[in-house]
């Protein structure tokens, strides 16, 4: 089992290194211009965000509609501590830890709620963070924080994404990850088996908040300007869409859906204002197609089981 995991890890790291070298060469030679470079970096940041939300939504079954609040906390904390004189790397870590702390403190009371109540509570928390940031003059208030240096590079976002994938994949395939999945499948049964469901939900919430804060810090130093409304609940809804379209607990699907949906508005930019109509329509079509594929796969499974039962009865 360990050998298989090590082989997969080595293969993934080798493939990641090849992808990084290829993109680095294309960027350095000017094949990919600055505009598309920023889009690619945004895709990497959104993948970090989507995977952190995926841990909470798909692996513990907790619907959060305020995940962008942790991105905002990480962005503002990293940018603020950088002004004090902390290096870029430590600013990112500081912002991530502050976001994780808020995830822990908010998770303790709110994760005792379930379903719609949890979703509404997290959405309210997101809006509170936005309003608070709008009323802190030291952070620029409603006008936002300016003067943030452009320290985020392609290497930073790419390897941050790779580390996020490795860490979260390791977590969900560990004993703690299996406990989180058991909470998602049947919380009552998990409690009956002696699993502290609140503990694992808070753990997932805190870890997800840490990586959301990391994404926020990278975003702040990429855009060089942040303002509170960039992190409102509409951003959280985007993350939920990425996660839902990616499939239940599917890392590859989550990454693919995030990449596609991040690029789609840019691909449709030639339509002007009409892209705001076309984009939602495409989302609806994708959701309908995905739902039909799920139903077809379930029907295929039923037919296979029925066929096997028929063969067994005939043999008997």
N, C-alpha and C positions, 0 to 999 in steps of 0.2 A: 504493500500500500504506500509506504513511504517512498520507495523507489519510483513508483508511478507518478507520485506527486512531484518528486524532484525532476523527473524527466519532463513533465508538463511545464514546470517552472523554467527550466533551462530553455526549452523550445520557445516559450513565450518571451523570455528575455532576449533570445537570439533574434526572433522575428521583430521585436520592438526596436532592437538596435539597428536592424536593416532599414526599417521604416524611418527611423530618426535620421540615419545617414542619407537616405534618398531625399527626404524633405529638406534637410540641411543643405545639400548640394543644389537643389532646385531654388532654394531661397537665396543662397549666396551668389548664384549665377544670374539672378534676376528673372528666372523663368516664372517664378511666382512673385508677383508684385506686392507692395506693402498693403494694399487693400485686401487681397486674398490671404495674405499672411495673417492679418488681424482676424479674419473670419475663421481661419483654421485654428488659431489660438483660442478664439471664443468657443469653438466646438469642443476643444480639450477641456476648457473650464466648465462648460455645461455638462460634459460627461462626468466630471468629478461631482458636480451637484446632483445629477440624476442618480448616480450610483449611491450617493449618501442618502438620498430620499428613498431609493430602492430598498435599502437595508431596513428602513422603518416601515414602509408601506407593504412591500411584498414578502419580507422575511419574518416580520413580527405581526403583520396584519393590522397595523395602526394607521388610519387615514389622517395624515397631517396636511393641512392647507396653509401652513405658516413657515415652511422650511426656508423661504427666502429671508426670513428675519435673521437667521443665523449667518447667512451670507452677508447681510448688512452689518451685523455686529463684527464679523471678522474683517470686513473691508474697512470700517471706520476705526476699529481698534488697531489694525496694522498700520494704517496711514497716520494715525495720531501718535503712536509710539515711535514711528520712524522720524517724526519731527523732533522728538526728544534726542535723537542721536543713535538709536539702535540700528544695527545693520539690517539690510533687506531680509536676509534669511531668518533672523531672530524676530523681525517684525511679523513675518508670516506665521511663525510658530506662536508668537504671542497672541495674534488675532485669532488663530485657530483654538488656542486654549481658552481664551475669553468666551468664544462662541460655545465651546464644549461645556464650560462652567454654566452658562445660561441654559444650555440644553439639559444639564443635570438638574439645575434648580427649578426649571419649568416642568421638566419631566416628572419629578417626584409627585407633585399634586395632580397634574393634568392626566397622566397616564393611568390613573385609577378610573378614568372615564373611558367609555367605549363608543365606537360607532360615530353617529352624527354629533354627539356631544363633544367628543374629542376633536372632531374636524372643526366645529364652530369655535371651540376654545383656542385651538392653534391659529385659526384665522384671526381671531381677536388679538392674540398675542402679536401677530405679525403687524397688524394695524397700529397697535400700541407702540411698537418699536419705531415705526415710520413717523408717528406723531411726535414721539420723544426726540428723535433725531432732528426733526424740523424745528424744535424749540431749544436746541443747544447752540448758542452763538459760537462757542469754541470749535464746533464741527461745521460751521458755515450756515447753520440753520436751514431754512427752506431753499436757500440758494445753492447749497451743496459745498463740498470741500474741494478746493482747487490747489494747484501747485504740487500735486503728487508726482514724483519723478517716474519716468517710464523705465522702471527696472525689470519689469516682467518680459522675459524673452521666450522664444519658442522652446528652448531647452528647458526652462523652468516649468512651463505649463505641460510640456510633453512628459517629462519625468515625474512631475507631480501626479499626472493622470495615471502613469504606470504604477507608481507606488500605491495610489488609491485602489487600483484594480487588484494588486497583489494582496494588500492588507485586508480588504473587504472579502476577497475570495477565500483567504485563509480563515477569516472569522466565521463565515457562513458554513465552511466545511469542517469546523472544529466542534467540540462538545458544546460550547456556548451557542454556536450557530444552530445546531440541532435542537437545542432548548428553545431558541427563538422561533424556529419553524413549528415546534410543537405548540407554542403559544398561538401561532397563527391558525393552526389546524383545529385545535379545540382547547381553549383556555381552561375550561373546567376540568377536562381530563388531565391536562398538564399539571394543574394544581393538585389533583388527586394523586398524581405520581410523585408528588413532593417537589415539584419545580416552583421556585419563587418567580412567578410570572411578572410581578412588578419590577423585580430586580433586572430581569433580562430585557424588559421593555425600556427601562431607564438606561440600561447599558447601550442598547441599539440607538436610542434617542441621543445620548451623549456622543457616541462615536459618529453618528450621522451629522450632528451639529459641528463636530471638529472638522470634518472634511468640507462641510458647507462653508465654514469660516475660512478654511484654506483657499477655497475657490473664490470667496469674497476678497481676500487679500490679493490674490493674483489678478482679479478683475480690476481692483482699485489701481494697482501699479501698471496695468495695461492701458486703461482708459485715461488715467491721469486726472480724472474728475469723477466724483460720485455725489449723488444727491438722493435723498430718502425715497422718493417715489420710484426710483429704479428697482427697489426691492419690495414693492407692495405685493398684495396677495395675487395679482395677475402673474407675477413671476413665479409664485408658488404653483399656480394652476398650470403654467407651462411645464413645470417639473413633474406634476402629476400625470400630464399627458405623455411626457417622455416615458415615464415608468410604466404606465398602463399599456401603451403601444408596444413596449419592449417585451411584455409577457411576464408571467408570474415567476419571479426569482430567476430570470434569465439574464445573465450578465451580457452576453453577446447581443441579445435582442435589445437590451436597454441602451447599449453603446450605439448600435445601428440606428435605432429610432431617434436618439438624441442627435446624432450626426445629420440624419436626413431632415429632421424637423428644424434644426438650426440653419441648415443650408437652404431649405425651401423658400423662406421669405426673400433671400437674396437672389435665388434663381428666378423668382416671380417679380423682381423689381422692375423689369421692363414693362409690366402692366400698369405701373403707376399706382393710383389709389385703388384700382380694381383688385390688386393683389390681396387687399384686406377682405375681399369677398371670396376670391378664389381659394385662399389659404384655408379658411374654415370649411369650405365645401370639400376640399381635399381631405381634411381631417375626418369629416363625417364619412366620406367614402372609404377611407382607410379603416376606420373603426368598424364599419359594416362588413367589409371584406374580412377583417380579422375575426369578427364574431362568427361569420359563416364558416371560416376555416376551422375554428374551434368546434363548431357543431358537426362539421363533416368528419373531423378526426374522431370525435366521440362516437359518431354513428359507425365509422369504420371499426373502432374497437369493439362496439357491441356486436357487429356482424361477425367479427373474428371469433369472439367468445361464443356466439351462438353456433357458429360452424364447428368449433371444437367440441361443444357439448353434443351436437348432432352426431359427430363422428364417434364420440365415446359411447353414445346410446346405441348406435348401429353396431359397434364392436361388441357391446354387451349382449 
